[in-house]
């Protein structure tokens, strides 16, 4: 699930704020239909949750384990978007 850059981006956004499918699509640059497909996969995997507000579904990451995982992943991303270098080994 997390090897897909779009899904990882969605999880990061949903970990920061509660958003609907339209807002997530706009922030990622994806179409609403594509975003819906990603959200369905993330929900089925238990990585993201949704609650209903009127006619909209609001998506968020509220599992503390998933939040920690997302934080750890992005702690290892360099400012240029590549992987941050590994810390030196203490020998």
Secondary structure, 3 states (H helix, E strand, C coil): CCCCHHHHHHHHHHHHCCEEHHHHHHHHCCCHHHHHHHHHHHHHCCCCEEEEECCEEEEECCCHHHHHHHHHHHHCECCCCCECCCCCCCC
